[in-house]
Amino acid sequence: MTIEKKTAAQIRKTFLEFFQRHGHAIVPSSSLVVSGDPTLLFTNSGMVQFKDVFLGLEQRPYNRATTAQKSLRVSGKHNDLEEVGPSPRHHTFFEMMGNFSFGDYFKEQAIKMAWTLLIDEFKLPVERLWFTIFEGDERVPADTEAEQYWIAAGAAPDRILRFGAKDNFWVMADTGPCGPCSEITVYIGEDMDKMHPRGVNSDDPDYVEIWNLVFMQFERSTMQPLPRPSVDTGMGLERMAMVMQGVQSTYDTDAFTPIIHRTMELLGTDQAHYLAHYAAYRAVADHARAIAFLIADGVLPGNNGRSYVLRRILRRAAYQGRTVGFERPFLAAVVSTVISEMGEAYPQLYERRDFILETVDSEEQQFLRTLSSGLVKLHSIIEFLQTNGQSTIPGEEAFRLKDTDGFPLDLTQKIAADRGLQVDIAGFDAAMEEQRTRSRAAAQFKRTADSELWADQELTDTEFYRLQCTTGRRHRAGDAGTGRRCEPRRSGAAGTNCTRPHPVLCRVGWAGRRHWPAHWPARAGARRRHAAAHPWCRCALWRGRAGQHRTRRNSNRAGECRPPPRYSAQPYRNPHAAPRPA
C-alpha cells in the first residue's frame, strides 16, 4: 500500500487545521478527570466535554468544534487494560480526534467533509475504503440518507455495507440523543485480491476502522426526531498513524517507537529481545503514556477510585519491566520520554514534569519492595499447585498476599494466567468480606494505649498561655527593672510573675521554663508518669512507654517539652493540668 507518510503530530495538525478552515473552533482537550458526571471515571471519547451541549444544558460561543482529546479506557464496557500488550491495537490511553456540530450541519456536510479530508488531504486510496451504515430495525428505518450522500461524495455503491444496531447505532444513555452512525474502514493488507466485504467489522487484522460519524437524530426515550440534530465524530490518532505509516500495529508507529526504544536503551537489549518479549515492552510504553497524563491531570496513586486505577496501571508497568529484566526503578526515565515526545501538544506535561517524575519514582520504589516479597510467595504457591495437578489459586491465598504483602489481586491474576492458572475470585471476595466484618467488630469499642493508661487517673487541668512583658526590659521575675536577664522562678517563690514574652508556658513548676509537666517533682533522675495528653507536645526527652517521661540525669530541673511554634501564642486548656497559680 503506497500512502504519503505522516507522523502522528502531522496527522493531528492536518485534522485540526482542515476543520478550522471549515468554520470549526479548535477546542483544547479537556482533562482526563471528568467533572460533574458521576457516570464516568475518566474521559473516554471526544464528545464527553460536549455532553451538556448536546443535551441542551450548556451554551457555547460556537456551533462547530474540533478537538484532539486525550482519552482513557480502563473501566466499564470500554476497558482495554487486559488487552494491552498482546493486542496490536488496544491501548489504555489514546487520542481521539473529532469534529462536532451542535445543531448546525448534519449528514450531508459531515460526509462530504469526511470524504474530502480522507481523499484530498490524507490521500488515502479510494479502492481500499469501506463505508458502513445502519440497516434499520422495527423502530428506526435504514439510513438511506447516509448511503446516498456517500455515493454522491464518490464512494462506489458496492463499498457501502449495512450493519445492525450493535455496530451502527449510537446511544448515549436510556434518555437523551441517539442515532445511526457510519464507520469508515481501511483495508491494509498486501494482497488486494484477498479484500472482501466479510472482512469489515470482523477480527481480521487487515481491516482497520479509522473513523466513526455519529448522527444524533432521535430522542432515545421516545425515538422522536430531535429539533436540532447534531454530529459527533471520532478518529483514533494511533490507528490513523498506523494506516498512514504503513505498519500493522499502532505500537510500530512514531507514537510509541521512541518510548519502546528508550526502554530497550535503559535495559541494554536489542531488537531480538524486543521481538521475544514484545507484549511486555508494548505494555510499558502504553502504561507510561497513561501514567504521565493521569498525574499531569492531578491524579495521584492511591487505594480508591481514579487513584487506584493509576496505581494499578503503574504497578502493572513496573511488573512488566521486571519480566524483561529490570531490577531497579526505570519507569521515571520512560515517562520522561513520553513528556518529551508529547509535551509540545500537551504543555501541562512540561509544566508538571518534575512532579510527575518524582511521583512515578516514589510509587515504583514502594511497589518494588512489595513485589519482591509477594513474588516469592506467589511462585511458591503456583509451584505447589502445579506439582499437585491443580489449576486454581485459592481465594484465601490470593487475599493473604494482598492483606499481608500488599500484592494486588489483578497482578496475581495476570501472573497466574501467564502460568496457565486462574484465581478463585469468589473465595477472594469471601475472605475480604470476612476481614471487613472482623475490622468493623473490633472498631466498635476500640481504645488506644494512652486512653487505657490514663483512664482511671484523676489528673488536674493545665492551662497554657503566653505572658507578655510590659516593661520592655530584661528582668528577673519579681525584680522588674534590675536589668538582669529573665530567669526561672520556683512556684510560690517571692516576687511577681514574669511578663516577658515566652513560648507557651505550663504554669506549674518553674514560671520561666517551657512546658513543665503538671505533677513532676524537680529532682535528679526522676521517672514518673508524664501528663502527656497535651495534644501537640513534642518532648525531646521522651523515653519508655507512652505516658512516661525521664528527666535529665543529675539535674534539678525537668526536660523541656517543646510545642510547635505555630501554637506558641494560643491559649489551650488541657484536662491533665494543675490550676493556674495566683
N, C-alpha and C positions, 0 to 999 in steps of 0.2 A: 504494500500500500504506500503510495507516494503522496505525502502531505507536507506542506510547508511547516517545519517545526517551529514551535513557540515554547518558551519557558512558562512556568506557572505564573510568574509575575506578569509576563506579556499577555497571557490569556486573560488574567484578571483585569488588566488595564484596557485591553481591547473591548471586553464585555461592557465595562462601566462607561467607557467613553462613547461606545456605539449608542447606548440608550440615552446618555446625556445629550447627544446630538438629536435624539428623537423626543426631546422635551421632558426627560425624566430627571428628577433631582437625585444626585448621588448622596445617599444617606449612610453615615458611618455604621459599622457593625455595632449592635448592642452587646451588652455583657453576656457572658455565658450564664450568669446568675439571673434568673428570671424574677422580676419584681412584680408583685401584685397578681400573681397567677399560681394558686396553690396546686393546680393540676400538673404542673411541670417542675421537675427538679432542675433541669438545665434547658437552655435554648437548643432546640434540636432541628430547627429549619429556619429559612429566611423570613417566613411570614409571622413568626412569633412576636416580633416587636410591633407588627402592624395589626395584631389581633383585634384590639379595641377599635381600630379604624374600620376594619371590615364589618365589625358588629354595630357600627354607628355610635359608639360610645366616646369617640375621640375625633377631633378635627385637626388636620394638618394643613400647613400653608401650601401644599401641593397635592395634586391628584394623580401624579405619576411618580414612581420612585424606582431606584435600582440600588442594589447593595451587594457586597461580598460579606456574608455573615459567617462568623465563626460559630461552629455548632458542635455539640457533643451528644453522642447516643450511647448511653451506658445503663439505661433503666427502662422499665416498661416494655411495650411492644417494640420500641426502637432500641434494642440492646445488642450491640455488636461486639461487646467485650470478649466473649468467648471465641469469636471467630477471628479475632485479630492475631496475625502471625501466620497461621496455616493458610488462611484465605488470601488470595492475591489482591483483593479489592476492599475488604472490610476495614473500617477504622473506628476508633472512639472519637477522636477529634477530626473535623474536616471543615472545609469552606464551602458554603452554598451560595452561589451567585444567583441572582434573580431579578426580574423586573415585575412591577406591580402597577395595577390600575385600580384606583378607588372610585368606581362609578364613571370612569372616563371611557377609554376604548374597551372593546370586547374581542370576541373570537377572530373576526376578520383581520383587524390590525395586528393582534398578537401573533397570529400565524404568519402574516406577511413579514413582520419584523424578524421573527424567528428564522424564517427561510433566508432572508437577506443576510442575517448575521452568519449563519452556518455556511452558506454557499459563497457569498461575496467577500465576507471578512475573514472567516476561518478557512475558506476554500476547501471544504470537505467534498469528496467526490459523491455526486448525486446517486450514482449506481450502488453505493454502499449504505444508503439511508433507508430506514423503515419507519413508518408512522402508524401509531395505533389510536383508535377512537373507541368510545363506549358503544357497545352493541345494543343497548336498551334492555329494559325489563318491563314488568307489569305496571310499574309506576312512572317510569321515565322512558320516552321513546329513544331510538338510536340517534346518535349525534351526527346526523347527516350534514348539518351546517359545517361542522369542522371538516368533514370529509370533502365537501365542495370547496372550501377555502384552501385546503392543501392542494387539491388538483389545480385550482386557479393560480396558486403560487408557483407550481411547476412540478409537483410530485406525480408520478405515474399512478393510475388507479390501482394497479395490482400491488403497489407498495404500501397501500393503506389497509391495515388489518383491524378487525373488530374483536374486542375482548369484553368480558363481563365486568361486574361491579368490583370484584376483587382487585383487578388490575387498572381499571379505567373509570372509577367513580370515587371522588374525594369527599370525605365527611370530616368536619371539624369536631362535632360533638352531637349529642342527641337533639340539640336545638342549634339554630344558627345557620350560616350559609353552607351550602354544599353544591356539588355539581360534577359534571363529567370532566375528564381530563384527557389529554392527548400526549403520548410519550414518543420521544424520538430515540431510535436505536441505531447504532452503527455496527456494521459487520467489519471486524478487524482481522479476520482470517486471511491466510496467504492465498488459498485456492478459491477463486470466485465461483468455480463450478460447484463447490460444496455449499454455497449460500442457499438457504431455503427458508420459507416463511415459518416453518416449525421451530426454527431457532430463536425467534423473537419471544421474549418473556419466558425463556427456558433457562436451564442451568448451563447451557453451552457457553464456555468462556470466550468464544469467538464473537459473541453478541454483547455489546455494551450499551446499556441505557444511559444517555448523557443528559437528557432534558425532559422535564415534565411540565406541561402547560395546564394549569387548573383553571377551569371556568366556573366561578361561583355564580350559579344561576338560579338556585332554588333555596327556599327556607326549609330546613330539614324536617321540622315537626309537621308541616302541612304539605310540603312539596309544591308550594305555590311559587310562581316566578318572583324573583326579587325585583323591587322597583329600580335599583341601581346595580345591575350585575357588574362583577369585578373580575380581575385576573390576578393570579398568583403563580409565578413560575419558579422553578428551581433547577439549576445546573450544578452538578458536583465538580468543583475545580480539579480535584485529583483525577477523576475519571476523564474529564476533558483533556487534561495534560497527558494521560496515558494514550488517548487517541491521537493527539497532535504530535506526540513524540515517538509514535510507532512502537510502543512496547506492550507487553502482555500483562503487566502488573503495575498498579499505581506505585508500588514500592520501588519500581525501576525508573520513576520519573525524578526530575530535579527537585520535587517537593520533599523527597526522602533520601535520595542518594548521598547528599552531603552529611546527613545525620548518621547514616549507616557507615559511611567511610570514616567518620570521626570515631565511631565505636570500634571499628576494626583497628584504627591507628592507636587508640588507647590500649587495646588488648595485644597489639602487635601480631595480628593474624593476616592471612591472605585471602584471595578470592575462593580458593578451595575450601577453606574453613567456613567461609560465609555460606557457600552452597550447601555444605553439610549441615549447617545449623541456621538456615535462612529464617525459619519461623521465629526463633529467639531474637535474632538481630532485628527483624521487622517489628516485633512486639516492642522492643526497647525504643526504636525510632518513633513508632506511633505514640507510645505512652509518654515519651519525653515531650512531644508537642502538647498533649493534653495537660500534662503537669505544668508546663510553663504558662499556658493560658489560664488555667484554673487559679494558680497562685496570683497571677497578674490581675485577675478579676476579684481578688480578695478572699478566696477560699483557702483555708489552712487545714493541714492534716488533723483528723480527729476521729471520734468514735460514732458520730451521728450524722445523718443526712448527707449533705454535699461534702462535708469534711471527711466522712468515712469513704465516700466514693474516691476522693483524691488519695487518701491513704491507701486504699485498695489498689488503685492504678499504680501508684508509686512503688508499692511493695511487690506487685507483680513484675514491674520492670526490673527491680533490684534482683528478684529471684531469677528472672530470665538471664540477666547478666551473669549471675552465679553459674548457670548451666553452661555458658560458653567459655567460662574460665576466669572471670573476675573474682578476686579475693578481697579487694579493697573497694571503698566507695568510688564510684565512677559517674553516677548519674548527673552530678552538677556540671561536669565537663561536657556531657552530651547535651544537657539542657542549654548550656551556654551557646552551643552551635545553633540550636533552634532559635534562640534570641537573635543571633547574628544574621540568620537567614531570613527571618520573618519580621524583624524589628522595624524595617522600613515601612511595611504595610500596616503594622500594628505598633505604633510608637510607645504604647504603655509597656511593652516588653523592655525597651531600652530604659524607660524611666524607672522601672522597678527591678532592674537586673540584679543588683546586689542582694536585695531582699529575697528574690526568687531563688537565687543560688544558695544563700545561707539556709533557707527553709528546706530545700531539697537535700542538702548535705546533712543537716541535723537529723532529718527524718530517716534518711538512708542509714546513717550510722546507728541510730537507735534500733532500726529493724534488723540490721546485720547481727546485732547481739542476740536478738530473739531468734533469728533464722538459724544460727549455728547450733543452739541447743535443741530447737524444735526439729531440725532436720535429722539429727542423730536419733531422736526418739521415734520419729515417723518412719524412718528407714528400718529401724529395728522392728516396728510393728508390721510393716509391709513384708519384710523377710520372714517373720514368723507366720503370717497368714499364708504366704505363697508356699512355704515349706509344708504347711498343713492342708494345702489344696483349697483354701478359702479365697473368696474374691471380693469380700465386703469388709471395710474397716468399721468396726462397731462405733455407733454414735457416741457411746461413753468415752471411748478413746479419743475420738476427734474433739469432743468437748474438753477433755482433760488437757489436750495440747493447747487449746485456746485459753483455758482458765488458768493454767499454771505457767505456760510459756508464752502466752500472747500470740500463738500461732494461728493465723486467720483460717476460717473454715474453707473459704474459696481456694486458698493456696493448698490446703490439704486435699481438696477435691482435684485440683489440677495435677498435683504430683501423683496422686492415686491413679488418675486417668492415664497419665504417661506410663504407668507401670501396669496398666490393664486391670485396675481395681476400681471399685466405687465406694462411696461413703454412705452409711446409714443415716440419712438426714432426719428421719423420724426419731431415731434414737438420740441424735444430737439435740433436737428440739426438746425432747422429753427431759434430758439431762439439764439443759439450760433452764427449763421451767422449774425443775426441782431445786436448782440452785437459787433461783429468784425467790421461791417460796421460803427457803431457809433464811435468805437475807432479810426478807420482809418480817419474818417472825423474830429474828434476832434484833432488828432495829426498833421494835416496839418499845422495849424497856431498857435500851442501851444507856449505860452510864460510863463516863470517861474515868480514867485512873485518878485524875485530880479530884473529881467530884466524889468518888468513893473515899479518898483520903481525908477530905475536909468536911464530909457530910455531917459529922457529929461534933465538929469543933465549934465552940462558942467564941467567935472572933469579933473584935470590935471594929468599927469603921475607921478608915483612914481618909483624911481629906488632903488632896494635893492642890497647891495653889502657888502663885508666883508673888513674891514680895517685891515691892517697889521702893527704891531708895529715894527719900525726899530731900536729902541734903546735898546730893551730888558729890559727896566726898567719900574717900575710903575711910572706914572706921571699924572699930570692933563693936560687936553687938553690946549695947548698953553704954558705950563710950563715944558717942557721936561727936565729931569734930576734933578728935585727937590726932587725925592724920594717919593713924595706923591702919594696916590692911585689915579688911574684914576677916574675922576668924570665927571658927565654930564655937558655940557655947552650949554647955550641957543644959538639958531641960531642967527648968526650975532654978537655975543659977541667977544671981543678981543681974540686973540690967534689963534693958528693953530689947524687944525682938529686932533683929536686923531687918532693915527695909531696903537693902541694896538689891538690885536685880540679880536673881539666881535662876538656875534651872528649876524645874518643878521640884518642890520640896515636900518631903513627908514630915509633918510637924510632930514627930515623936523622935526621941533620940536627940541628935545634935541639930540645932537650928540651921547651921550653915552647910550641913552635909547633904549630898544628893541621895534621896530615897532611903531613909533608914527604916528597915523592917519593923513593923509595929511593936512586936514584943521581943526584940532582940537584945540580949544582955551584952554590954560592951566589955568583953573580957577575951583574953587571948585564946585562940583555938576553939572558940565556941562552935558547936554544931547543933543547931536547933531547927525546928520547923520554920520555914520561911513563909511569911504571909505573901505567898507568890501569886495570889489571884489578881494582882494588878494586870490588866489585860495586855498592856504594852510594855511591861517590864522586860528589859534586856540585860539581865545580870551577867557581867563578865566573869563572875566568880562562881557560877552555878556548878554544883557538884552533886553526885549521888542521885537518889531517886527524885522524881518530881515532888516538889513541895519542900525540899530541903536546901539549905544554903550553908556554906562554910565561910567563916571569916578568915582574913589573912592570919597566918600563924605569927605568934609573937607580936600581936598588935592589940592595942586597946580601942580599936575602932572597927566598925563593920565595913565590909566591902561596899564599893559603890555600885548601885544598880542604875544603869543609865537609860532612861526612856528616850525614844526617838525625838530629835529636835522639834519636829513639827507639833508635838504635843506640849512643848515647854511653856506655852503661855495659856494653856487651857486648864481651868479647874476641873477636878474629877473626884467624885466621892465613891469610895470602894467599901464594900461591906466587911472588909478584914482590918479596918484601921482603928487606931486609938482616937479618942476625942481630941480635937484641936485644943492646944494649951491656951490658957487665957493670956 
